[in-house]
Amino acid sequence: MNMREIQKMQQRLMKLQEELEAKQFVGTAGGGAVAVTMSGKFEVSDVKIDPEAFNAEDIAELEAMIKAAAKDAFDKATDAQQKLLSSATGGMKIPGLF
């Protein structure tokens, strides 16, 4: 692989990374009772809770579901990032690119 090909790959990777960071990933828990939206930059942008799914005595359960939904969103964003890197480089590991 020559320098020109590497530079072209880097530019493509940067564009794909920008697109990924702009995407939103929604993680859910409790059958959708809790939803956490996270960007491709792993920033939480929204949390939705179905008020009918919980009462005051269920706070511990609600907290656990929020953590589970956040992890689900994080896992989806991480998976998308790994797929992007793999497709952009053809599966090659290039030191210094990531």
C-alpha positions in Angstrom: 0.0 0.0 0.0 1.5 3.3 -1.0 1.2 6.7 0.7 -1.5 7.9 -1.7 -3.7 4.9 -1.0 -3.1 5.4 2.8 -4.1 9.1 2.6 -7.2 8.2 0.5 -8.1 5.6 3.1 -7.6 8.1 6.0 -9.8 10.7 4.3 -12.5 8.1 3.7 -12.2 6.9 7.4 -12.5 10.5 8.6 -15.7 11.1 6.6 -17.2 7.8 7.8 -16.3 8.7 11.4 -18.1 12.1 11.0 -21.1 10.3 9.7 -21.0 7.8 12.6 -20.7 10.5 15.2 -23.8 12.2 13.7 -25.9 9.0 14.1 -28.2 8.3 17.0 -28.3 4.9 18.7 -31.3 4.0 20.9 -30.9 1.4 23.6 -33.9 0.0 25.4 -34.7 -2.0 28.5 -37.8 -3.4 30.1 -39.5 -4.1 26.8 -39.2 -0.4 25.9 -40.2 1.0 29.3 -36.8 2.8 29.3 -35.0 4.2 26.2 -31.6 5.9 26.1 -30.4 7.7 22.9 -26.7 8.1 22.4 -24.7 9.6 19.6 -21.8 8.0 17.8 -19.6 10.1 20.1 -21.1 8.1 23.0 -22.9 11.2 24.3 -26.4 10.6 25.8 -28.8 12.9 24.1 -32.1 11.6 25.5 -33.7 9.4 28.1 -37.3 8.4 27.9 -39.2 6.6 30.7 -42.7 5.2 30.4 -44.3 6.6 33.6 -47.0 3.9 33.5 -44.3 1.2 33.8 -43.1 2.4 37.2 -44.2 3.6 40.6 -42.3 5.2 43.4 -41.4 1.8 45.0 -39.8 0.7 41.7 -36.9 3.2 41.8 -34.2 0.5 42.1 -35.7 -1.4 39.1 -35.9 1.9 37.1 -32.3 2.7 37.9 -31.2 -0.8 36.7 -33.2 -0.4 33.5 -31.6 3.0 32.8 -28.2 1.5 33.1 -29.2 -1.5 30.9 -30.6 0.8 28.2 -27.5 3.0 28.3 -25.3 -0.1 27.9 -27.5 -1.3 25.0 -27.1 2.1 23.2 -23.3 2.1 23.9 -23.0 -1.5 22.6 -24.9 -0.5 19.4 -22.7 2.6 18.9 -19.5 0.6 19.5 -20.6 -2.2 17.1 -21.3 0.5 14.4 -17.9 2.0 15.0 -16.1 -1.4 14.7 -18.0 -2.2 11.5 -17.1 1.2 10.1 -13.4 0.7 10.8 -13.4 -2.8 9.4 -15.2 -1.8 6.2 -13.0 1.4 5.7 -9.8 -0.5 6.0 -10.8 -3.8 4.5 -10.1 -5.5 7.8 -6.5 -4.3 7.8 -5.0 -3.0 11.1 -3.0 0.2 10.2 -1.0 1.6 13.1 -1.6 5.3 13.7 -5.0 5.4 11.9 -7.2 4.7 14.9 
